[in-house]
Amino acid sequence: MSGTPFDSVRDYIDALERRGRLLRLPAMDQDRYEASAFAYRLIERFGIEQAPAFLIERVKTGGRWHDGPVVANAYGRWPDEAVLFGVDPVTDDHQQMYRAVLHELESRLDGAGNWRRIAPVAVADPREAPCKEVVLTGDQVDLEAFAWLQNNPADGGRYVNMGSVFIQDPELGRNVGTYRCQVKGPRRMGVNPEPGQHGWRILMAMKERGDRSARVAVAVAPDPMTFCASSTKMAGYLEDELEFAGGLRGRPLPVVKCETSDIMVPATSEIVIEGEVSLTEFEEEGPFGEMYGYLGPKKPENFVMHITAITHRRQPWVLNSFAGLTCDMPRSPQIASSYFMYRKLIPSLVGLNSPRGANGVIVISIDKKFAGEGIAAGQYLAANPGLHKVVIVVDKDLDILDPSQVLHALGARWQPSASLLIPRTSMMMPDPSRPVRGLSSKIVIDATRQWPGEGGPKSWAPLNRDLLVQGAPGAFELVDSRWEEYLQGWKP
């Protein structure tokens, strides 16, 4: 296992800044939606894979100025993921870093090919935990005093939208999931696990058991490995995400007990919001601009949390997601989880990628061995009820991180007849094209070279580039050796 895990989000952001991957901004007026407009412009000007993380020192929101900082766009690019997981050296070659990160994460697997788990450990002196530097209880509690943003005038209000929500029960165990939370007042907050998500299932199980409330804590900006575990599907239902965080770290995660409950939270969290979620009282929530880039509907009934305490670091940091736009979730643990799982089912699997900005689309490459293997491989991924609406299968010679090469396969290797349409199946993602909530059609597109036995040509014409390599040996090596000479005096 490479490197040393980052113990706090501050350490990780500092590492990004040392690589020139952080943009500091002195102040923004989010009551005029300056930060939201800036996020759009940043992505439009630099592209999703090149735009840096940004940190706003002071933010006006909710009618007052807050000494932030607020951080956004901090996770999700392959070079940044390489920093996150201690890959050395880190380069700007996304394909190289993709391979390096997957290789690094493979070292976090046990002998059976499952994620290694290490149980968390309580800190020796809770008073020394960074998240306990300031403790607010009773009338001191004011959720509205922090720099939560309302991303869009159409949203239902300000949101804690990158918090790790902790639900802990003696019988059902602990769940840690990233669920958005709407700020509803100084001591009230909505909590929004979607139906079918682990947090929702646990709360409903407690409700059916006869419980009237559930103790809950929300850790805002915990250490990066906890956020990895809470924002991906690494852990199964009733499995402890903090054990997975420890496995990613390679050592136990330091945790500390909440002030008003027995819930254990990461000791280096920036802010911890404690309280009770009612299982009998529900309120409207939303609307909210969803991850697909469209406004989601207002929900007539949603869980609401009554806040009993807030603890935080001095000058706490807030992480904010401009949903549907910025890169805010670590992507490699989710992609690695899928890759390692499907590799057991699809021996020919070479690579797997979920393209940025194309939620519900997944691309895999295979080392094709027999006719029909493309559709067969794609069906495994289409069976996932939560994530995959469009499954594209390509040959191993293509770079699945390069959209132009995937589009090349669709244009030059695929015939629409080489597809499997699934007209009606389950789909948990908030796709705005769904006619019915929870249901969607799906498609598997076999964009591998079709063999004669599956309707393809008798033979495939060779690629121009391959002919150049074969017919002019040394041409690329010559150009590489003179590259700096060619570009001398040219400024991109």
N, C-alpha and C positions, 0 to 999 in steps of 0.2 A: 504494500500500500504506500502510495507516494505522499509526500507533503505532510503538513500538519493541519488538522481541521480548524476552520475559523470558529472561535468561541462566541463571536457576536457578529451581528450584521455590520457593526461599525468596522470591524476588522476586514470583512469582505469588501466593503465599499472603499476602504483605504487601499486595498490591493488593486481594485479597479482603477483608482485614481493614479496609482504609481505606474500603471500601464497606459495612462492617457485616455482612459475610458470613462471618465467622469467629467461632466460639465457643471460648474458651480454658478448659481444665479443668486444675486444678492436679495432680491425681493420680487414678489408677484402678487397682484391683486386678483384673487380668485373670485371675489364677489363680482368682478367684471369678466370672469372666466378666462383670465390671462393664461393661467397654467394649462388649461385644456387646449386653448388655441395654439399655445406654444408646442404642446405635445404633437398635435396634428402637423404643424409646420416642420417640426424636427424630423418626423418620419417621412413626410413628403419630400424634404430636401435631401436627406441622407439615406433613406431606405431602411426597412425594418432590421436588416442584418448589420448595418453600419452605424446607425444612430446611437450615441452614447447614453449611458445612464445620466440622469441629471438630479441635482440636489438644490432645492430652493431654501435659502437661509431664513427668510421671513416671508410669511404668507398671510394675506388678509382673507379671512373666511368667516362667515357667520357674523359679519359686521364689526369684527375686531382683528387687529394684527396679532399674529402669534410668532414667537421666536421658535421656528421649526427646529430642525429642518424637515422638509418633506422630500422624500426620495422616490423616484419613479424610473421605469425602464431599466431595472437593475439586473434582471435575470434573463436567460434564455438563448443567448448567442453562443455558438460552440466555442469560440475562444474564451468567452467569459465563463462558460461552464468548465473549461479546462482549468482556469484560475480557481474556480470554486472547489474542484476536486484534486487540486495539487499536482496537476500534470506539469512536467518540466522537460523540455522548454515549451513555452506557449508561443504559438505563431498565429498569424492572421489567416492561415489556410483552413477554411471551415471543414473541408473534407478530411484533412489530416487530423484536426482537433476532434472531429466526430469519431474517427477510429480510435484516437488516443483516449478519449473519455470513456467510450464503451469498453476498451481494454482495461482501463483503470477501475471502472465499476465492476468488471468481472471479478476483480480481486476481493470485492465485498460479498461474493457469493460463498456459501458453504459447499461441502462436498457433494451435496445432492442438487446443487444448482439453484438453491433458494437464497434469498437475501439473508445475510448473517444478522443476528440480533444480539444486542447487548443491553441489559436492563439499565435504566437510569439510576443515579445515586444521589441521595440528598446531600446538600452542602453541609459542611461541619457547623458553620455559624450562619444561620439565616440572616442575621443583621448585616453580614458582609455581601449578601447577594446584590448585584447591581440593580435588579428590578425592585429592591426595597429601599433605595436611596430616599425616596419620598413615599410616605404612606398616608393615604387620605381615606377617612371613614366618616360615617354619619353625614352631617351637614357640610363637611368639607368636600364631599364628592360632587364634582361638576364635570360631566362628560363633555359638555359643550365648550370647555376651556381649552380643548386640544385642537390641533390643526387638521381636523378631518375636512375633506373636500366634498363639495357637490360638483360632480364632473360636468353636468349638463343641466341647463335650465329645465329640461323635461324630466329630470330625475325627481324622485319623491322627497329628496332632502340630502343632507350630508351623510356620508357612509364611512364606516370602518370596513374597508373592502379587501384588506389583505391580512386579516387577523386569523390566527389559529385558534379555533374554538375547542375547548376542552370540556368533555362530558365524562364524568367519572361516577361509577356505580359499583357497590360491593359485589353484586351478582353478575352484572354485564361487563364489568371491566371499564377500560378507558378508551375513548375515541378522541382523536385529534383531527379535525378537518377544517379546511379553509372555506368558510361560509360568510357571505356578506352580511353586515349588520348595519341597520339603518339607525342613525341617531334620532331619538324621539324626544329627548329632553335631558335635563341634568342627570337624572338617575333612571332613565328608561331607554331601552335599545331593542330593536328588532333583531332576531337571529334567524337566518334563512337557510337551513339545510333543505335541499330539494327532496321531494318524495323519492324514496329508493336509496338515497345516500345513507352511509352508515350512521351519521349523526341523527338523521330523521328516524331511522329504524330503531335506534336505541331510545330516543325520546318517546316514540309511539309504544315501544315495549313497556316502558315505565308507566305510561298513561294507562295502558291496558291492565297493568298490574295493580292499578288503583292509586298510584302516586299522584299527588296534586301539583308537585313542582320538582324541578331537577336543579341541583347545584351545577353551575357552569362558570367557566373562566375563559376569557379571551386574551391570548398573548399576542400583542402587536409587535411586529418585528422581532421575533425570537431569533435564535441562532440559525444560520442558513440550513443546517441539516434537519432541524425540526421542521422548518418551513418546507423543505423538500418532501419530508414524510407526510406532512399535513395536506399538501397541495397536489399530491399524486395518488395513484392507486397501488402503491407498494404494498400496503397492509390490507389483508382481507377483513371481512366483517368480524368484529370482536377480537381482532388482533391489535396489539398495542403499538401505535405509531412511534412512541418514544423509544421502544426497543429497536425499531428499524433505524431511527435517527442515530442511536448509539452504534449500530452496525456500520452505517455510513461514515461515522466519525472514526471508527476503529477503537473507541474507548467510551466509557459510560458518559451519558449526558448529565451534567450537574443540574439538579432540580431543587425547588424550594416550595414549602407549603404556603398556600394562600392564607390571607389574614382571616377570612370569614368562612372557610371551608377546608376540607382535607385534600383538595385537589393540588397535585404537585405540578408546577409549571417550570419551564426553563429559566434558570437563574439569571441569565443575561438578557432576558426580554427587555425591550424598551419600555413597554407599558403592559400592565396586567389589569384587566377589568373583571371584577368578581361580582357574582350575583346569583339570582335564582330565575330560571325560566319556568313560567307558569305552564302547566299542562291542562289547565281548564279555561284559561283566558287567552283569547287570540285577537289580533288586530290586523288592520290593513297594512300592506307593505308594498313599497314601490310607488310608481314604476321605476325601472332602472335600466340604463343602457348596457345591454348584455355583451358577452364575449364575442358574439358574431358581428357586432357593430350595429345592431338594431335595438330599438327600445323594446324592452320586455314589458309584459302587461302588469298592471297593478294586481296584487293578490288580495282577495277579500279576507283571508284568515292566515295568520302567520304567527310563529312563536314570538313572545315578547319577554325581555329580560329586565328584572328589577335589580338595579346595581346596588351592591352593599359596600364595595370598597374599590379604590383604584390605587395601585402602586406603580411607581415608574422610576426610571433613571432621571438624573438631573438633565434638564434640557433634552427631553426625550425625542427620539426620531420617529417619524411617521412614514410608513411605506404606503404609497397609494397606487392603485391600478387604474389607468385610464382604459377601461375595459373595451375590448375589441380593437385596440390600437397599439399600446405599448407592450413590451416584453416584460412580464412581471412574475411569471412562474418558472421555476427551474424545469427545463424540459427533459434533461438527460435521464433522470431516474425513471420517468414515465416511459420514455422511448426504450430505455434499457430493460425495464420490466417486461414490456411487450416483446422486445427482441429476444430476450432470454426464454420467455415462455413459448413464443411461436417457433423458436428454433428447435424445441423438442418435438413439435408437431410437423414442422416443415424442414426436413433435413437439408434441403437445397437452399434455404434462406441465406442470403448474403447481406442484405441491409434493409433497414426500415426507417421511415421518416414521416413525420407529420408536418407538412409545409406551413410556414408562418403565414397567417392571413387567410388560411383555407381550412377553417375548423370543419371537422367531419371528413376530411380527405386524408387518406394515408397511402403512401407509396412504398412498395417493397420491391426488391430486386432478388432474383433467384438464379441459380445455376441449373437451368432447365435440363431435365434428363429424359422426359417422355411427353408425348402428346397429351394435352389436357391438364398438364401440371399447373399452368398459370391459373386457370379457373379453380382448380382444386385447392391451391394455396390461398387464393383470395377468399374462398368461402370461409376459411378459418377466421379471418379477420372480420368479415361481414357478420359473423355470428356474435360479435361483441355487441351487447345491447346498448352500450353507453356512448361509444366514440365514433364508429366508422360508418359513414353513409356512402362514401365513394372510395373503393379500393382499387388502386391502379398497380398492376404487376408488370415489371419490366425486366429485361435481361440484365445479367450481371455486369456487362460492359459499360453500362450507363451510370453516371453519377446522380444518385437520387436526391442529392442536395441542390442540384442545379436545375431550376425550373425549365430552362431551355432544353435540356436533354430529355426531361420527362415529356415535354410538349413535342419534342422530336419523335419520341416513341409513338405518341398518339397520332402524329401526322404521317409518319413514314412506315410504321410497323403494325399499326392496329387497324383492323376492320371492325366496324360496329357489330358485325355478327359474332365476334369473339367476345361476348359479354354475357353476363348472367344478371337478370333483373329480378330483384326480390320485391314484390309489389307492396307488401304490408308486414312490418315487423316492429319490434320495440326499439325505441330510440330515446334516451334520457336527456341528451343535450338540448339546449334551448334554441333549436334551429327555427328561425322565423318562417321557413317555407313549409313547415309541417301543417297539414290541415287539421290534425287532431293531436292534442298534447300527448306525448309519450309514444306516438306511432310515427313511422316514416317508411318510405320505400328506400331500397338500397340498390347499388349496382357494383358488380365486380367487372373491371375492364382488364382483359388480358392483352396487354400491349407488348408481350414478348413476340419474337419472330414466330409466326405460325408455321408449323410443319405441314407437309402435304396431307398427312392423315387427319389434320384438324382444319383443313380448308385453306392452307397457305400455298404459296407458289412452289413449283418443283425445286427451285433454287433461289437463294437470295443474292442480289447483287452486292459486291463488296463495298465497304465504305471508302470514300475518297481518301480519308486520312490514313486508313490502313494501307492503301495502295502506295501512298507517298512514303510511309515508313519502310515498306518492303522494297520499293523501287529506287529510293534515294537514301540509302543508309548513311547516317551521319549528318543529315540535313538539320535535324532538330538540335543535335549537339553543337553544330556550328553556330546556329542562331543563339543558343543559350550562352555560348562562350563569348559572344559579341554583344550581348543584350544591353549592357550599360553604354556601350559605344553607340548603339542605335539611338538610344533615348537621350543622349547627351544634348543639353540645351532645350529639351522639350519639357514644358510644365503642364501637367494634366489639369 
